Amino acid sequence: MTTTARRPLWLRLFYLIPIIGWTARDMDKHGDDNLIWGFATVISLWISAFLLFGYPGLIIPALLMVPTIFLYLILVSWG
């Protein structure tokens, strides 16, 4: 799957999304090192939000992750 003609349309459209798609394309082509750097970036942004906004910068991103983790737990327990 090296050419864009062999990729499905949904994957080509997903790769066009500026930040998420570019990172996914890099992980697809260059390996999992980008995943580690992505986690480091997210954690650095979270720490920066805490330093900039204080306690709400720590709590609000955690509260926004609750529905995602809840959905993940439902999917894991479902099958």
Stockholm file with secondary structure:
# STOCKHOLM 1.0

chainA/1-79         MTTTARRPLWLRLFYLIPIIGWTARDMDKHGDDNLIWGFATVISLWISAFLLFGYPGLIIPALLMVPTIFLYLILVSWG
#=GR chainA/1-79 SS CCSTTSSCHHHHHHHTSHHHHHHHHHHHHHCTHHHHHHHHHHHHHHHHHHHHHCHHHHHHHHHHHHHHHHHHHHHHHHC
#=GC SS_cons        CCSTTSSCHHHHHHHTSHHHHHHHHHHHHHCTHHHHHHHHHHHHHHHHHHHHHCHHHHHHHHHHHHHHHHHHHHHHHHC
//
